[in-house]
Amino acid sequence: FQIVLHTILFITIGPAAVIYPLESAAVLREYRSNAYALLPYCLSKMLIEIPLLVFNTTILIAIIYWSTSQPMELYRIFWFWAICLIYGWIAQMWGLILGCFYDMATTVFLASISAIPVILFSGCLMTIDAIPALLRPLTYVSFERYAFEGYLHVLYGFGREDMECPEIFCYYKKISKYLKALQMPVIDFEYDLLGLVVWASVMTVAFYFCLKRRVNMQDKV
């Protein structure tokens, strides 16, 4: 399921990062002529991307969830979808923020490069214990960690029965052993959901202030 998060991250952050660099000249001209304030423009840029984000996320999840034979339980499907949607929103805000600071060429480059630390400290590629102790606190500021742990809790928590296995012996047939191997023996879905909501809120507010700062700087030139 790592492919779900990484697909959402890269197909969302890239297009979002070039929105303002493409429109900066028009935005600055209309802002100087008092055609509209920054807040309506900021809200429009966020709201206009929601339908596409919901559509892309839903299609991707429908394919992955069904093809991996996950439990067809409504609450699991809903929360898995919600986690991926919030994660996509954070990635989109991240891309918009990058676009407020750099030109198009630099933004496109940084959009991909800046995702690497988030992935490295998420627990997807290596377990948290494998990360050096000095760097381990950085895992708490990786929003992908909350998404990764959150959807694992949704898929394998909430009293899910043992997985089916045609072999005589399957070590990971028991859900508890699988979660323990991923260093998540304790199910704490609310903590991960709260982390994502906080990240989404902070990034949304940060986008507005970054856009305001960029426009004010250009207006003085």
SULKA-V111831 format. One record per residue. RES is the residue in one letter. SS is DSSP state (2 for helix, 1 for strand, 0 for the rest). PSI is psi in whole degrees, -180 to 180 (none if undefined). Layout:
BEGIN
res=RES ss=SS psi=PSI
res=RES ss=SS psi=PSI
END
This chain:
BEGIN
res=F ss=0 psi=-2
res=Q ss=2 psi=-32
res=I ss=2 psi=-29
res=V ss=2 psi=-51
res=L ss=2 psi=-45
res=H ss=2 psi=-35
res=T ss=2 psi=-47
res=I ss=2 psi=-42
res=L ss=2 psi=-52
res=F ss=2 psi=-30
res=I ss=2 psi=-10
res=T ss=2 psi=-45
res=I ss=2 psi=-34
res=G ss=2 psi=-59
res=P ss=2 psi=-37
res=A ss=2 psi=-32
res=A ss=2 psi=-24
res=V ss=0 psi=1
res=I ss=2 psi=-54
res=Y ss=2 psi=-43
res=P ss=2 psi=-33
res=L ss=2 psi=-31
res=E ss=2 psi=2
res=S ss=2 psi=-42
res=A ss=2 psi=-45
res=A ss=2 psi=-40
res=V ss=2 psi=-45
res=L ss=2 psi=-41
res=R ss=2 psi=-45
res=E ss=2 psi=-31
res=Y ss=2 psi=-40
res=R ss=2 psi=-31
res=S ss=0 psi=6
res=N ss=0 psi=34
res=A ss=0 psi=-35
res=Y ss=0 psi=162
res=A ss=0 psi=170
res=L ss=2 psi=-34
res=L ss=2 psi=-48
res=P ss=2 psi=-39
res=Y ss=2 psi=-44
res=C ss=2 psi=-45
res=L ss=2 psi=-39
res=S ss=2 psi=-39
res=K ss=2 psi=-34
res=M ss=2 psi=-45
res=L ss=2 psi=-34
res=I ss=0 psi=-21
res=E ss=0 psi=-12
res=I ss=2 psi=-48
res=P ss=2 psi=-44
res=L ss=2 psi=-39
res=L ss=2 psi=-45
res=V ss=2 psi=-43
res=F ss=2 psi=-50
res=N ss=2 psi=-43
res=T ss=2 psi=-42
res=T ss=2 psi=-45
res=I ss=2 psi=-45
res=L ss=2 psi=-45
res=I ss=2 psi=-40
res=A ss=2 psi=-40
res=I ss=2 psi=-50
res=I ss=2 psi=-44
res=Y ss=2 psi=-45
res=W ss=2 psi=-41
res=S ss=2 psi=-21
res=T ss=0 psi=9
res=S ss=0 psi=46
res=Q ss=0 psi=159
res=P ss=0 psi=129
res=M ss=0 psi=66
res=E ss=0 psi=130
res=L ss=2 psi=-43
res=Y ss=2 psi=-33
res=R ss=2 psi=-44
res=I ss=2 psi=-43
res=F ss=2 psi=-49
res=W ss=2 psi=-33
res=F ss=2 psi=-44
res=W ss=2 psi=-43
res=A ss=2 psi=-42
res=I ss=2 psi=-46
res=C ss=2 psi=-34
res=L ss=2 psi=-44
res=I ss=2 psi=-40
res=Y ss=2 psi=-43
res=G ss=2 psi=-36
res=W ss=2 psi=-42
res=I ss=2 psi=-45
res=A ss=2 psi=-38
res=Q ss=2 psi=-44
res=M ss=2 psi=-37
res=W ss=2 psi=-46
res=G ss=2 psi=-41
res=L ss=2 psi=-38
res=I ss=2 psi=-44
res=L ss=2 psi=-39
res=G ss=2 psi=-20
res=C ss=0 psi=-13
res=F ss=0 psi=-25
res=Y ss=0 psi=167
res=D ss=0 psi=176
res=M ss=2 psi=-46
res=A ss=2 psi=-45
res=T ss=2 psi=-40
res=T ss=2 psi=-44
res=V ss=2 psi=-40
res=F ss=2 psi=-47
res=L ss=2 psi=-27
res=A ss=2 psi=-40
res=S ss=2 psi=-43
res=I ss=2 psi=-40
res=S ss=0 psi=-15
res=A ss=2 psi=-19
res=I ss=2 psi=-49
res=P ss=2 psi=-37
res=V ss=2 psi=-41
res=I ss=2 psi=-42
res=L ss=2 psi=-37
res=F ss=0 psi=21
res=S ss=0 psi=-17
res=G ss=0 psi=2
res=C ss=0 psi=-49
res=L ss=0 psi=-28
res=M ss=0 psi=152
res=T ss=0 psi=160
res=I ss=2 psi=-38
res=D ss=2 psi=-25
res=A ss=2 psi=-15
res=I ss=0 psi=136
res=P ss=0 psi=143
res=A ss=2 psi=-34
res=L ss=2 psi=-31
res=L ss=2 psi=-8
res=R ss=2 psi=-35
res=P ss=2 psi=-22
res=L ss=2 psi=-19
res=T ss=2 psi=-24
res=Y ss=2 psi=-13
res=V ss=2 psi=10
res=S ss=0 psi=111
res=F ss=2 psi=-21
res=E ss=2 psi=-28
res=R ss=2 psi=-44
res=Y ss=2 psi=-37
res=A ss=2 psi=-43
res=F ss=2 psi=-49
res=E ss=2 psi=-36
res=G ss=2 psi=-47
res=Y ss=2 psi=-24
res=L ss=2 psi=-38
res=H ss=2 psi=-40
res=V ss=2 psi=-43
res=L ss=2 psi=-37
res=Y ss=2 psi=-2
res=G ss=0 psi=-159
res=F ss=0 psi=40
res=G ss=0 psi=31
res=R ss=0 psi=142
res=E ss=0 psi=164
res=D ss=0 psi=148
res=M ss=0 psi=151
res=E ss=0 psi=142
res=C ss=0 psi=123
res=P ss=0 psi=-13
res=E ss=0 psi=163
res=I ss=0 psi=-43
res=F ss=0 psi=126
res=C ss=0 psi=112
res=Y ss=2 psi=-38
res=Y ss=2 psi=20
res=K ss=2 psi=-36
res=K ss=0 psi=130
res=I ss=2 psi=-38
res=S ss=2 psi=-38
res=K ss=2 psi=-37
res=Y ss=2 psi=-45
res=L ss=2 psi=-36
res=K ss=2 psi=-37
res=A ss=2 psi=-30
res=L ss=0 psi=8
res=Q ss=0 psi=37
res=M ss=0 psi=59
res=P ss=0 psi=-24
res=V ss=0 psi=124
res=I ss=0 psi=120
res=D ss=0 psi=67
res=F ss=2 psi=-37
res=E ss=2 psi=-36
res=Y ss=2 psi=-44
res=D ss=2 psi=-41
res=L ss=2 psi=-41
res=L ss=2 psi=-41
res=G ss=2 psi=-41
res=L ss=2 psi=-42
res=V ss=2 psi=-42
res=V ss=2 psi=-45
res=W ss=2 psi=-45
res=A ss=2 psi=-41
res=S ss=2 psi=-45
res=V ss=2 psi=-44
res=M ss=2 psi=-35
res=T ss=2 psi=-46
res=V ss=2 psi=-40
res=A ss=2 psi=-37
res=F ss=2 psi=-43
res=Y ss=2 psi=-47
res=F ss=2 psi=-34
res=C ss=2 psi=-40
res=L ss=2 psi=-42
res=K ss=2 psi=-42
res=R ss=2 psi=-43
res=R ss=2 psi=-44
res=V ss=2 psi=-41
res=N ss=2 psi=-38
res=M ss=2 psi=-42
res=Q ss=2 psi=-32
res=D ss=2 psi=-26
res=K ss=2 psi=-17
res=V ss=0 psi=none
END
